[in-house]
Amino acid sequence: MDTEKGLPALPKSLKAFLIATGILLVALVLINQPLKTGSAHQGIVSFQLAGNAEQALAILQSWGREGLQWAKLSLWVDFLFIPIYCLALVRLTRHCTLDRPGVRERTTARWIRALFLVAGLADVTENVLLLNNLEAPTDAFSLAAAISALVKFTALTVGIAGLVIIRAARRHPLAPG
């Protein structure tokens, strides 16, 4: 079934990846709730962005033993979430460019897919660093995890913005009214 603009309906596999992404995202948000403390206003995200050992240690202490278990669960669930959201975004990019045959659109789509893959790799790197930083935080792991998190967030933001731009760009100029 085609939509008004000629883009085919979402394939079942893409729908499945998008639904799985949504379910895992909701699970991560719920897991993150007990991690929100005075030292970690954003829960695990605060720990991801803690740029030094002192800040990371303050967050870990505010979580306590139970919070540490929630943090580990969050990181392990995130390892499952990463390939799912990467595949969903790559497939969504391919789907959104089906009716965009231009060289510029195809080149932009390749860059967008690359950004989503970079985000996934940065996310895996960040999780490994954070798991190693849970027991005795170090400045090196804290800073490297923060940089990885910033690379991930930037790549996702720019990739999604690029996808919106590709879809919003008109293939032919509007006729003068």
MARPA-785571 format. One record per atom (N, C-alpha, C, CB): residue number from 1; residue in one letter; x, y, z negated. Coordinates in steps of 0.001 Angstrom, whole numbers. Atoms other than C-alpha are relative to their C-alpha. Glycine has a CB too. Layout:
N
selum	domi	px	py	pz
NUM	a	X	Y	Z $
...
END
This chain:
177
selum	domi	px	py	pz
1	m	837	-1184	0 $
1	m	0	0	0 $
1	m	874	1237	0 $
1	m	-948	4	-1206 $
2	d	-795	-1213	-108 $
2	d	1396	3360	998 $
2	d	-637	1126	-793 $
2	d	166	408	1462 $
3	t	490	-1200	661 $
3	t	1118	6552	-977 $
3	t	-235	1068	1050 $
3	t	995	495	-1083 $
4	e	286	-1090	-936 $
4	e	101	9862	583 $
4	e	1223	436	783 $
4	e	-564	1181	-740 $
5	k	-1206	-529	-634 $
5	k	3688	10820	1413 $
5	k	775	-1056	773 $
5	k	894	615	-1038 $
6	g	-663	1003	-800 $
6	g	4605	7556	3085 $
6	g	955	-896	-764 $
6	g	725	655	1080 $
7	l	-886	853	794 $
7	l	6621	6024	240 $
7	l	-787	-1233	-427 $
7	l	570	766	-1249 $
8	p	737	1211	370 $
8	p	5588	2384	-257 $
8	p	-161	-113	-1517 $
8	p	714	-1244	545 $
9	a	224	248	1424 $
9	a	4192	1261	-3604 $
9	a	1240	-685	-589 $
9	a	-1281	-877	-221 $
10	l	-1159	602	672 $
10	l	6732	79	-6158 $
10	l	-22	-1524	145 $
10	l	21	392	-1497 $
11	p	-71	1464	-54 $
11	p	7916	-3499	-5579 $
11	p	-139	-592	-1404 $
11	p	1332	-457	647 $
12	k	212	655	1295 $
12	k	7102	-5986	-8354 $
12	k	1279	-73	-821 $
12	k	-553	-1401	205 $
13	s	-1260	109	748 $
13	s	10771	-6428	-9263 $
13	s	380	1334	-631 $
13	s	1133	-487	919 $
14	l	-294	-1322	551 $
14	l	11211	-2671	-9729 $
14	l	-944	300	-1163 $
14	l	-123	1092	1095 $
15	k	960	-184	1101 $
15	k	8036	-2524	-11826 $
15	k	444	-773	-1233 $
15	k	-1414	-452	427 $
16	a	-438	837	1124 $
16	a	9369	-5372	-13969 $
16	a	1189	644	-719 $
16	a	378	-1419	496 $
17	f	-1158	-656	621 $
17	f	12684	-3560	-14534 $
17	f	-411	1274	-741 $
17	f	1058	332	1065 $
18	l	459	-1230	652 $
18	l	10907	-292	-15359 $
18	l	-764	-312	-1288 $
18	l	-889	814	959 $
19	i	740	396	1204 $
19	i	8579	-2039	-17820 $
19	i	964	-508	-1070 $
19	i	-1052	-1090	336 $
20	a	-998	510	960 $
20	a	11502	-3887	-19449 $
20	a	813	1154	-592 $
20	a	949	-1025	686 $
21	t	-730	-1178	487 $
21	t	13388	-584	-19686 $
21	t	-833	736	-1033 $
21	t	365	946	1167 $
22	g	892	-692	938 $
22	g	10397	1040	-21363 $
22	g	-144	-739	-1312 $
22	g	-1362	191	619 $
23	i	148	801	1220 $
23	i	9939	-1813	-23827 $
23	i	1265	67	-852 $
23	i	-322	-1464	354 $
24	l	-1255	-64	755 $
24	l	13618	-1839	-24802 $
24	l	255	1401	-549 $
24	l	1172	-432	883 $
25	l	-153	-1367	487 $
25	l	13635	1958	-25096 $
25	l	-856	230	-1245 $
25	l	-375	1005	1099 $
26	v	872	-117	1172 $
26	v	10677	1820	-27490 $
26	v	616	-755	-1182 $
26	v	-1424	-549	316 $
27	a	-638	781	1077 $
27	a	12454	-912	-29486 $
27	a	1178	764	-597 $
27	a	478	-1375	532 $
28	l	-1153	-769	494 $
28	l	15608	1229	-29722 $
28	l	-439	1219	-806 $
28	l	883	446	1171 $
29	v	516	-1166	739 $
29	v	13596	4264	-30837 $
29	v	-489	-451	-1381 $
29	v	-1161	700	794 $
30	l	488	510	1282 $
30	l	11925	2177	-33563 $
30	l	1153	-430	-907 $
30	l	-952	-1177	226 $
31	i	-1169	415	777 $
31	i	15240	675	-34686 $
31	i	747	1222	-529 $
31	i	941	-873	857 $
32	n	-722	-1217	364 $
32	n	16672	4208	-34836 $
32	n	-642	742	-1180 $
32	n	77	923	1197 $
33	q	693	-762	1041 $
33	q	14060	5479	-37318 $
33	q	656	-105	-1378 $
33	q	-1424	-465	-95 $
34	p	-642	76	1322 $
34	p	15725	4094	-40488 $
34	p	1410	610	-25 $
34	p	72	-1449	-448 $
35	l	-1355	-556	-65 $
35	l	19048	5568	-39277 $
35	l	8	1527	-76 $
35	l	683	-451	1281 $
36	k	68	-1461	99 $
36	k	17825	9168	-39482 $
36	k	129	401	-1467 $
36	k	-1335	548	611 $
37	t	-282	-440	1368 $
37	t	19340	10686	-42608 $
37	t	462	1455	40 $
37	t	1081	-912	-677 $
38	g	-502	-1369	70 $
38	g	20622	14040	-43792 $
38	g	1305	180	757 $
38	g	192	406	-1439 $
39	s	-1272	-74	-727 $
39	s	24036	13271	-42298 $
39	s	-134	-423	1451 $
39	s	1037	-863	-680 $
40	a	223	497	-1364 $
40	a	22586	11655	-39176 $
40	a	-1422	365	420 $
40	a	230	-1556	89 $
41	h	1342	-485	-348 $
41	h	19624	13771	-38091 $
41	h	-582	-711	1218 $
41	h	41	1494	260 $
42	q	444	690	-1214 $
42	q	19460	11910	-34764 $
42	q	261	-1505	-68 $
42	q	699	590	1222 $
43	g	-223	1430	158 $
43	g	20212	8461	-36172 $
43	g	1276	-453	685 $
43	g	-1174	-774	545 $
44	i	-1183	583	-653 $
44	i	22555	6379	-34025 $
44	i	653	1006	946 $
44	i	-384	-1279	774 $
45	v	-576	-1001	-906 $
45	v	23007	9294	-31608 $
45	v	974	904	-759 $
45	v	-1120	850	660 $
46	s	-929	-789	811 $
46	s	24597	11291	-34411 $
46	s	1319	-740	-188 $
46	s	-621	326	-1366 $
47	f	-1211	816	149 $
47	f	27039	8415	-34952 $
47	f	771	-56	1318 $
47	f	-360	-1431	-471 $
48	q	-646	14	-1318 $
48	q	27734	8251	-31205 $
48	q	802	1278	230 $
48	q	-1049	-170	1112 $
49	l	-623	-1298	-268 $
49	l	28624	11940	-31170 $
49	l	900	491	-1124 $
49	l	-1060	1020	258 $
50	a	-922	-370	1076 $
50	a	30618	12000	-34419 $
50	a	1409	-13	586 $
50	a	-120	-981	-1240 $
51	g	-1279	-103	-689 $
51	g	33927	13219	-33067 $
51	g	1220	-290	-842 $
51	g	133	1332	558 $
52	n	-1156	299	847 $
52	n	36102	12335	-36047 $
52	n	-397	-996	-1086 $
52	n	568	1296	-635 $
53	a	219	1036	1012 $
53	a	36473	9749	-38799 $
53	a	-781	536	-1197 $
53	a	1337	-570	-467 $
54	e	686	-588	1161 $
54	e	35269	12101	-41537 $
54	e	-1507	68	227 $
54	e	550	1407	-294 $
55	q	1417	-101	-333 $
55	q	31961	12742	-39809 $
55	q	-632	-1390	119 $
55	q	-186	784	1308 $
56	a	509	1375	-148 $
56	a	31513	9047	-38906 $
56	a	-164	-663	-1358 $
56	a	946	-838	884 $
57	l	71	586	1340 $
57	l	32241	8002	-42489 $
57	l	-1176	580	-787 $
57	l	1317	239	-761 $
58	a	1138	-630	687 $
58	a	29701	10508	-43850 $
58	a	-1314	-619	484 $
58	a	-7	1539	242 $
59	i	1210	610	-556 $
59	i	27079	9021	-41527 $
59	i	-161	-1422	-527 $
59	i	47	-2	1547 $
60	l	57	1377	494 $
60	l	27938	5442	-42521 $
60	l	-394	-51	-1471 $
60	l	1346	-690	198 $
61	q	339	-33	1415 $
61	q	27742	6331	-46201 $
61	q	-1463	379	-208 $
61	q	907	980	-738 $
62	s	1408	-382	136 $
62	s	24355	7985	-45706 $
62	s	-935	-1143	382 $
62	s	-301	1224	862 $
63	w	819	1141	-405 $
63	w	23065	4797	-44068 $
63	w	-38	-1090	-1052 $
63	w	513	-569	1294 $
64	g	-68	1085	968 $
64	g	24205	2435	-46789 $
64	g	83	-1353	691 $
64	g	-1206	41	-925 $
65	r	-145	1362	-525 $
65	r	24343	-1334	-46362 $
65	r	-1149	-363	948 $
65	r	61	-1010	-1156 $
66	e	1157	330	-847 $
66	e	20822	-1671	-44940 $
66	e	63	764	1323 $
66	e	-1323	324	-738 $
67	g	-115	-798	-1218 $
67	g	21368	1155	-42473 $
67	g	1070	-536	936 $
67	g	301	1440	-348 $
68	l	-1069	579	-811 $
68	l	24570	-470	-41309 $
68	l	-525	-1187	818 $
68	l	1175	-444	-898 $
69	q	604	1121	-722 $
69	q	22558	-3570	-40368 $
69	q	-883	506	1152 $
69	q	-830	-876	-966 $
70	w	822	-594	-1057 $
70	w	20109	-1391	-38405 $
70	w	881	547	1125 $
70	w	-891	1123	-574 $
71	a	-921	-546	-1008 $
71	a	23035	287	-36644 $
71	a	566	-1123	872 $
71	a	1155	781	-683 $
72	k	-517	1146	-769 $
72	k	24510	-3079	-35635 $
72	k	-1080	-535	935 $
72	k	494	-1128	-952 $
73	l	1106	482	-835 $
73	l	21108	-4228	-34377 $
73	l	-222	941	1190 $
73	l	-1302	-124	-839 $
74	s	185	-990	-1064 $
74	s	20736	-1008	-32392 $
74	s	1055	-154	1090 $
74	s	48	1417	-577 $
75	l	-1083	134	-977 $
75	l	24115	-1461	-30727 $
75	l	-122	-1295	797 $
75	l	1356	51	-704 $
76	w	133	1276	-720 $
76	w	23473	-5118	-29856 $
76	w	-1205	12	940 $
76	w	-129	-1164	-996 $
77	v	1154	-130	-905 $
77	v	20012	-4375	-28441 $
77	v	372	900	1172 $
77	v	-1242	572	-754 $
78	d	-430	-913	-1070 $
78	d	21625	-1559	-26466 $
78	d	816	-750	1059 $
78	d	834	1166	-586 $
79	f	-741	798	-987 $
79	f	23938	-4128	-24826 $
79	f	-960	-684	978 $
79	f	880	-1057	-711 $
80	l	1019	567	-885 $
80	l	20783	-5763	-23443 $
80	l	-654	1101	845 $
80	l	-1072	-752	-824 $
81	f	654	-1126	-661 $
81	f	19269	-2380	-22541 $
81	f	821	554	1169 $
81	f	-262	1101	-1007 $
82	i	-879	-617	-1011 $
82	i	22273	-1186	-20504 $
82	i	-174	-595	1393 $
82	i	1444	-144	-421 $
83	p	160	506	-1373 $
83	p	22089	-3602	-17550 $
83	p	-1419	168	524 $
83	p	388	-1465	62 $
84	i	1401	-140	-427 $
84	i	18292	-3353	-17501 $
84	i	-249	1416	516 $
84	i	-973	-326	-1171 $
85	y	264	-1355	-483 $
85	y	18202	449	-17278 $
85	y	850	341	1220 $
85	y	257	1013	-1109 $
86	c	-834	-258	-1184 $
86	c	21107	513	-14812 $
86	c	-642	-588	1253 $
86	c	1415	-587	-193 $
87	l	641	634	-1148 $
87	l	19393	-1949	-12488 $
87	l	-1306	708	364 $
87	l	-266	-1482	-291 $
88	a	1251	-718	-266 $
88	a	16069	-126	-12859 $
88	a	276	1311	734 $
88	a	-756	277	-1317 $
89	l	-299	-1291	-627 $
89	l	17640	3232	-11958 $
89	l	594	-161	1400 $
89	l	962	794	-875 $
90	v	-573	249	-1331 $
90	v	19660	1818	-9040 $
90	v	-1103	-412	968 $
90	v	1102	-1098	-65 $
91	r	1108	426	-860 $
91	r	16564	76	-7646 $
91	r	-972	1147	261 $
91	r	-744	-1182	-635 $
92	l	882	-1157	-189 $
92	l	14471	3199	-8202 $
92	l	605	975	1016 $
92	l	-250	717	-1351 $
93	t	-673	-873	-966 $
93	t	17051	5225	-6272 $
93	t	-168	-554	1410 $
93	t	1503	147	-346 $
94	r	186	616	-1328 $
94	r	16901	2774	-3383 $
94	r	-1439	175	480 $
94	r	365	-1506	-41 $
95	h	1412	-124	-372 $
95	h	13114	2852	-3435 $
95	h	-348	1442	400 $
95	h	-899	-455	-1167 $
96	c	320	-1418	-264 $
96	c	12976	6659	-3526 $
96	c	650	534	1269 $
96	c	432	852	-1173 $
97	t	-651	-456	-1235 $
97	t	15206	6912	-460 $
97	t	-421	-824	1219 $
97	t	1515	-61	-159 $
98	l	472	809	-1140 $
98	l	13312	4439	1737 $
98	l	-440	868	1170 $
98	l	-1158	-898	-432 $
99	d	491	-879	-1069 $
99	d	11734	7307	3677 $
99	d	910	1214	203 $
99	d	-1424	468	-316 $
100	r	-974	-1086	-146 $
100	r	14865	9486	3599 $
100	r	1163	-510	847 $
100	r	503	512	-1400 $
101	p	-1025	597	-860 $
101	p	16928	8420	6633 $
101	p	1216	893	256 $
101	p	-612	-366	1307 $
102	g	-1094	-922	-297 $
102	g	19201	11461	6720 $
102	g	1318	-396	-637 $
102	g	-365	1372	-447 $
103	v	-1345	301	496 $
103	v	22949	11183	6234 $
103	v	210	633	-1374 $
103	v	1075	503	995 $
104	r	-162	-672	1306 $
104	r	22904	13736	3398 $
104	r	-735	-744	-1106 $
104	r	-510	1447	72 $
105	e	780	707	1008 $
105	e	20157	11859	1568 $
105	e	640	-1336	-357 $
105	e	-1427	-217	491 $
106	r	-646	1296	252 $
106	r	21933	8526	1955 $
106	r	1290	177	-799 $
106	r	298	-721	1329 $
107	t	-1244	-274	731 $
107	t	25237	9981	778 $
107	t	-311	395	-1444 $
107	t	813	1121	701 $
108	t	401	-414	1345 $
108	t	23542	11656	-2182 $
108	t	-486	-1201	-802 $
108	t	-1101	1078	67 $
109	a	500	1195	694 $
109	a	21790	8392	-3047 $
109	a	1148	-901	-460 $
109	a	-949	-790	916 $
110	r	-1172	805	418 $
110	r	25149	6562	-3093 $
110	r	647	622	-1235 $
110	r	1046	-107	1159 $
111	w	-580	-685	1162 $
111	w	26504	9195	-5502 $
111	w	-881	-184	-1237 $
111	w	188	1504	297 $
112	i	919	178	1122 $
112	i	23401	8892	-7672 $
112	i	128	-1413	-574 $
112	i	-1457	272	442 $
113	r	-176	1378	481 $
113	r	23730	5110	-7850 $
113	r	1333	-157	-728 $
113	r	-81	-996	1175 $
114	a	-1314	54	663 $
114	a	27417	5522	-8718 $
114	a	-73	648	-1382 $
114	a	1081	705	865 $
115	l	154	-652	1302 $
115	l	26472	7933	-11513 $
115	l	-708	-917	-1000 $
115	l	-780	1314	153 $
116	f	707	911	900 $
116	f	24038	5396	-12964 $
116	f	915	-1146	-448 $
116	f	-1258	-563	688 $
117	l	-943	1058	374 $
117	l	26735	2715	-12887 $
117	l	1071	529	-959 $
117	l	664	-593	1259 $
118	v	-956	-629	925 $
118	v	29226	5094	-14530 $
118	v	-635	144	-1381 $
118	v	458	1390	533 $
119	a	704	-135	1281 $
119	a	26622	5770	-17230 $
119	a	-32	-1333	-732 $
119	a	-1436	520	218 $
120	g	29	1326	617 $
120	g	26279	2043	-17849 $
120	g	1355	-422	-537 $
120	g	-487	-1021	993 $
121	l	-1354	346	464 $
121	l	30035	1497	-18064 $
121	l	401	840	-1213 $
121	l	1023	198	1134 $
122	a	-303	-867	1149 $
122	a	30406	4478	-20401 $
122	a	-778	-455	-1229 $
122	a	-331	1476	324 $
123	d	831	474	1108 $
123	d	27570	3102	-22536 $
123	d	590	-1270	-616 $
123	d	-1441	-262	481 $
124	v	-636	1222	514 $
124	v	29255	-316	-22839 $
124	v	1263	360	-788 $
124	v	347	-975	1166 $
125	t	-1227	-441	672 $
125	t	32561	1357	-23723 $
125	t	-325	632	-1346 $
125	t	773	998	881 $
126	e	420	-677	1233 $
126	e	30824	3533	-26304 $
126	e	-434	-1012	-1052 $
126	e	-1146	985	286 $
127	n	477	997	962 $
127	n	29100	533	-27932 $
127	n	1142	-812	-600 $
127	n	-996	-933	668 $
128	v	-1159	755	503 $
128	v	32354	-1422	-28205 $
128	v	770	853	-1012 $
128	v	937	-432	1177 $
129	l	-709	-903	917 $
129	l	34043	1596	-29791 $
129	l	-777	185	-1302 $
129	l	237	1365	669 $
130	l	812	-202	1206 $
130	l	31141	2141	-32202 $
130	l	-20	-1242	-880 $
130	l	-1426	384	382 $
131	l	-45	1233	797 $
131	l	31077	-1508	-33270 $
131	l	1326	-102	-759 $
131	l	-195	-1241	906 $
132	n	-1309	16	664 $
132	n	34798	-1210	-34057 $
132	n	129	1112	-1031 $
132	n	1115	126	1030 $
133	n	-76	-1151	896 $
133	n	34137	2037	-35918 $
133	n	-947	-132	-1195 $
133	n	-315	1272	766 $
134	l	980	156	1082 $
134	l	31462	651	-38275 $
134	l	630	-306	-1353 $
134	l	-967	-1094	350 $
135	e	-603	394	1276 $
135	e	33818	-732	-40924 $
135	e	885	1107	-581 $
135	e	819	-1276	180 $
136	a	-926	-1041	457 $
136	a	36612	1825	-41209 $
136	a	202	981	1157 $
136	a	1380	-618	-479 $
137	p	-72	-928	-1134 $
137	p	36077	4787	-38864 $
137	p	1380	640	151 $
137	p	-1046	1086	-157 $
138	t	-1253	-696	-293 $
138	t	39105	6297	-37177 $
138	t	-301	1186	903 $
138	t	1038	-957	666 $
139	d	161	-1166	-878 $
139	d	39546	9604	-35412 $
139	d	27	-412	1471 $
139	d	1103	1036	-275 $
140	a	-140	416	-1399 $
140	a	40605	7840	-32197 $
140	a	-1275	-658	515 $
140	a	1180	-961	153 $
141	f	1232	663	-446 $
141	f	37541	5567	-32005 $
141	f	-1178	964	7 $
141	f	-316	-1199	-899 $
142	s	1105	-960	74 $
142	s	35184	8355	-33069 $
142	s	24	958	1184 $
142	s	64	789	-1313 $
143	l	-124	-927	-1122 $
143	l	36508	10761	-30452 $
143	l	-264	-705	1334 $
143	l	1395	641	7 $
144	a	203	749	-1247 $
144	a	36596	8117	-27705 $
144	a	-1472	-367	175 $
144	a	870	-1276	14 $
145	a	1430	319	-81 $
145	a	33010	7057	-28524 $
145	a	-808	1247	354 $
145	a	-500	-599	-1335 $
146	a	705	-1250	-305 $
146	a	31846	10684	-28452 $
146	a	190	387	1470 $
146	a	499	1138	-919 $
147	i	-263	-310	-1418 $
147	i	33511	11239	-25066 $
147	i	-779	-955	899 $
147	i	1522	-89	314 $
148	s	757	983	-783 $
148	s	31969	8021	-23727 $
148	s	-1490	335	-10 $
148	s	229	-1423	-552 $
149	a	1413	-369	94 $
149	a	28543	9113	-24997 $
149	a	-304	1219	872 $
149	a	-385	285	-1464 $
150	l	211	-1197	-823 $
150	l	28919	12513	-23321 $
150	l	63	-329	1490 $
150	l	1044	1071	-342 $
151	v	-68	433	-1398 $
151	v	29966	10864	-20045 $
151	v	-1304	-701	381 $
151	v	1219	-943	232 $
152	k	1251	723	-258 $
152	k	26923	8560	-20288 $
152	k	-1163	974	164 $
152	k	-299	-993	-1142 $
153	f	1126	-934	-53 $
153	f	24456	11368	-21033 $
153	f	86	917	1223 $
153	f	-48	840	-1279 $
154	t	-185	-871	-1167 $
154	t	25936	13601	-18317 $
154	t	-309	-743	1287 $
154	t	1432	548	43 $
155	a	241	778	-1216 $
155	a	25901	10867	-15678 $
155	a	-1488	-304	165 $
155	a	809	-1307	-31 $
156	l	1438	260	-89 $
156	l	22293	9954	-16504 $
156	l	-776	1261	373 $
156	l	-520	-557	-1326 $
157	t	706	-1255	-274 $
157	t	21160	13582	-16483 $
157	t	202	454	1441 $
157	t	471	1092	-957 $
158	v	-287	-434	-1374 $
158	v	22891	14459	-13213 $
158	v	-610	-985	1001 $
158	v	1534	123	230 $
159	g	582	997	-893 $
159	g	21767	11184	-11608 $
159	g	-1509	158	128 $
159	g	328	-1393	-491 $
160	i	1462	-184	-39 $
160	i	18120	11703	-12562 $
160	i	-359	1303	696 $
160	i	-592	-15	-1426 $
161	a	245	-1271	-693 $
161	a	18277	15333	-11438 $
161	a	183	-170	1511 $
161	a	949	1105	-536 $
162	g	-227	252	-1423 $
162	g	19713	14184	-8098 $
162	g	-1137	-776	621 $
162	g	1296	-748	205 $
163	l	1125	783	-486 $
163	l	16916	11669	-7729 $
163	l	-1241	879	188 $
163	l	-302	-1148	-969 $
164	v	1130	-943	-110 $
164	v	14325	14384	-8370 $
164	v	196	903	1216 $
164	v	-138	861	-1297 $
165	i	-286	-887	-1141 $
165	i	16022	16640	-5814 $
165	i	-221	-736	1318 $
165	i	1451	536	-73 $
166	i	209	771	-1233 $
166	i	16046	13894	-3173 $
166	i	-1492	-138	296 $
166	i	654	-1400	-115 $
167	r	1437	174	-216 $
167	r	12335	13293	-3689 $
167	r	-685	1331	301 $
167	r	-644	-652	-1225 $
168	a	644	-1303	-185 $
168	a	11491	17010	-3789 $
168	a	374	652	1326 $
168	a	370	926	-1141 $
169	a	-451	-611	-1247 $
169	a	13466	17906	-672 $
169	a	-922	-387	1151 $
169	a	1446	-418	314 $
170	r	867	262	-1155 $
170	r	11299	18230	2390 $
170	r	856	-418	1178 $
170	r	-854	1248	361 $
171	r	-726	449	-1187 $
171	r	12391	16384	5468 $
171	r	-147	997	1133 $
171	r	-495	-1376	445 $
172	h	244	-999	-1046 $
172	h	10884	19069	7707 $
172	h	-516	1255	-687 $
172	h	-1024	-522	1088 $
173	p	487	-1220	624 $
173	p	10300	22735	6846 $
173	p	-1511	139	191 $
173	p	728	1223	578 $
174	l	1425	-259	-105 $
174	l	6737	23797	6193 $
174	l	-270	946	1171 $
174	l	-544	592	-1319 $
175	a	384	-899	-1093 $
175	a	4988	25417	9128 $
175	a	-410	1345	-597 $
175	a	-1166	-611	857 $
176	p	403	-1300	542 $
176	p	4543	29174	8651 $
176	p	-1511	84	-123 $
176	p	520	1141	883 $
177	g	1434	-59	290 $
177	g	1126	29878	7106 $
177	g	-579	1215	488 $
177	g	-279	-117	-1424 $
END
